[in-house]
Structure formats: structure tokens, C-alpha cells
């Protein structure tokens, strides 16, 4: 179990997360949704340790959560210049001899011996995704993993994520496309107004969108009418 208790995160005096509480079950795929600016990426970077919480606790199996436990896929991926895809992946699987680069690349057909700077956006996303898998961490944090990829690759990603869960990994995923999460997640939490407002399990995903957008739609429709002079 990953436990977040009374978590508080700020940028200077600007408070992004306040008294946030959440439990994430092991060997599950846990989705995180919220509007732009709600703090999803801040929450993930805090889990990974790139951002230090101002208050609260983050625990994994009743011990502090550390970077060694986590593989983190950022929304935007950065690579050293003049490095090939093969060289990049080799760095990630130094301590994981069971990761077979060629076998995994049979899925994506990346030009691994070409410089990464020649890759398209989608190819770079596939390469970064493989790098995170190669780490073989018990927890995978994926921030908008479906950005910049086509429908076929999205389906491949989903199948891989489900297979990783079945191998005992715990996955935390954000996406601005709700349907991409409802198709694979065991639970989805909604982050809004600095806190987790609610968490639904997959048996209740059918009503999740209505719950999220009920208040939002009411306010937006009123503003649209005012803008149109109605």
C-alpha cells in the first residue's frame, strides 16, 4: 500500500496541495484525473521526490517511499544529444539483465542505432516508456503516457501496462483523456481544489464522468449564456 496522509505541497507561498489523503493499493493501476492546473504533475513529482512536501507523509509498505522504488515517466521526455536509442536503453537495464531490448523493440520498431534527436515525438515517447520498464521498479508513475502517440501505440501501451500489473507492478497514471484510464484502471481518483475529492473503483466508472462534470457543466453553461448575451 502507498499511503499519502495530510500531504501539503507549495511553490513559495502558492499552495498547490493541502491536506491530501490517498491510499493506492499494490498491484493495481490507479488513475489520477483533474483539470489543467489541479496539481496532478506536482503530486507525481512529490511522490518521486523531485518536489519536497511542506508537510504530511508518504509511505510505502509502512516505510518512506524512495526513488529506488519508482520508475517515473514524465510528460515531456528529455534526452542527451548525440546518443542512440540503444545506448539510452542500455543505461536503464544495467541492473536488469532480463530486459531484452530487441524483444521489447519488436513491439515498436524503433531505429535504435540512430540518434534520438532524429526521432519523432511518438518515437521518443516509446523509447522513454521502454526505459522506465527496463528499470524494473515495483512502482511505475506515468504522467500523461498517451500524449503524442497514435491509436495503435496507445493500445500497445495499455496492453503492456496491464501485463506489468499482472506481473506485480503498481502503476499510477494521469491522463487528460478519461476513457484511456477507465479502460485499464482499477481505481481512479479525482484531484480538485488541492485535494482528492473522491476515488471510484472500476465497478462505478460509468458514473465517474457525470460526477466530475456535473458542477463544471453548470457553471460553464451559465458563463456561455452570459457571453452570448442570453
N, C-alpha and C positions, 0 to 999 in steps of 0.2 A: 504493500500500500504506500502510495505517495500522499503525504498529508501536508496541506497548507493551512496554517492557523493564524488568524489575525494579521495577515500579511499587509504591509504598508510599503509603498514604493513611491518615491518622488524624484523630480528633477529640480533641484533647488527648492524653491518654495511652491512649485507646481506639483500638486498631489495627483498621481495617476491611479493608484490602487490604495484602497483604505479598508482595513478590517476584512480582508478577503479570506474566505474559508472554502476549502475544496478537498475532497478525497478522490483519488484516482486509483482504481483497482489494478492490480498487476495482471499481466497477460490479457489486457483489454486494449481496444482502440478507443481513445477518449477524444472527442471533438470539442473544439472551442470556437464559438462564434460570437460576433459582436460587430457593431457598426464601425466604420473607419474612425480611428482616434479613441476607441474604447479602452485600449491598453493591452490588446492581445499580445503584440510583439514584446512589449515591456514585461508582461508576465512570463513569457517564454525565456527571454534573456535573463530574467531574475532566477528562474528555475535552473538555468545553465550556469549561472554565476558570473555572467558578463556585467550584470547590474546588481548592485548590493542593496538589499532591502533595508529600509529605515527601521522596520520593526516586524515582529512576527516570527514564525518558524516555518521552515521547510524540512520535512523529514522523509526518509526512505527506509522502510523496514526499521523504524524507530531509531534511526541514526541520521546524522546530517547528510543531505544529498550532495554528492560531489561530482565534478566534471568527469571523473573516470567512469561514472555510471551512465553517462549520457552521450549519445550521438546527436548532433544538432545540425539540421539543415535550415539555413537562413533563407529568407525570401529572395534576396539578391546574393548571388554567389560571386566570389572574388577569387582570382587565380593569379599566380605568378606569371609574368611574361616569359616567353621562350621556354615553356615546359610542355611536354606532350601529355596526352591523356594517360598513356601507360605509366609515365613517370609519376604523374599525380596519384593514380590509384595505388602504385607500388608503395608510396609513402603511408597510405592508410592501412595496408594489410601486412605491414612488417610483423606485427604480433598476432596475425590471424592467417596462418599458413593454409587453412581450409578454404579460404576465399579464392576461388578460381576465376581470375579476371576474364579469361577467354570465354568461359562458360556463361558468366553473367552478361558479357557483351554480346552473346548470341541473341539476347533479347532486344538490344538497342542498336547494334551495328555501328558503333562509334568508330571513327578513324583514329584509333588510339595512338598511332605513331605520328600523327600530325600535331602541330602546335595548337593548344587550346584556343589561342587568340583567333584561329580560323574557324572555330565552331560557331554555329548559330545559337540563339538564345535557348532553344529547346534542347540542343545537344549538350550545352553547358549544364542545364538542369539535370539531365540524365546522368552526366558524369559526377556531379556533386552528390546526387542521390546514391550512386554506387559507392562513392567514397564513404558516406555515412553508414551504409550497410556493412562495408568492409571492416569498420571499427569493431563490429560485433558487441556493441554495448547492450546492456539489458534494457535500457530506456532509449527510445528514439523520439526526439522532438522535431517536428516538421512544420515550419512556418510557411503556409501557402505553397505546398509542394506541387499543386496542379497549375500554378501560374506558368505561362509561356510554353505549354506543351499541347500537342494535338489530342484529339479524342482517343486515338488508338493508344498513345503513350499513357494517357490518363487511365485507361482501363488496365494497362500493364502495371502501372504503379499500384492501383487498387489491389490487383491480384497478389502482387509482391507483399504489400502491407498486410493483407490477410494471412499470407503464408508465414510472415515474420511473427505475427501474433500467435499463430498455431505452433510456432517453434518456441514460444515462451517469452517473446518480447512484449514490453509495454510501450504503447505508442500514444503520443499526444500530438494532435494535428489541428491546425487552423485552416480555414478556407472561407472565402467570401461567397462561394457557391454552396449553398446549403445542401443541395442534392448530392454533391460529391461526398459529403460526410454521412448523410443518412443511409447511404448505400453500403457503408463499411463499418461505421462506428457502433460500439456497444452502448456508449453514453455520449450525450452532447450537453455541454454547459454553455449558458448564455452570460457573457460579461457585459455589464452595463452599469453606468454611474458608479464606477470604481469597485464594483463587487460582482460576485457570481450571483445572479438573480435567481436562477433555478437550473437544475440538471434533469434531463429526461433520459430514460433508457429507451432502447430500440422498440419496445412494445408501445411506446407513446409518441414516436416520431411523427405520426400522421397529424397530430395537433400542434407540433412544435412551431411550425411557421406561423400558424394563426396566433399563437401566444406571443411570439416575438413581435409581430407586425400589427397587432390589434390597436395598441395605443399609438404607435408610429403612424399608421394609416389615417387615424382620426385627426391627428394634428396636421399631417401633411395635406389632407383633403381640405381642411379649413384654410390653410395658407394658400393653396392653389385657388380656391374660390375668391379669396381676398385679392390675389394677384390678378385674377381675370375680371375683377370688378363685379363679381356676383354677390 
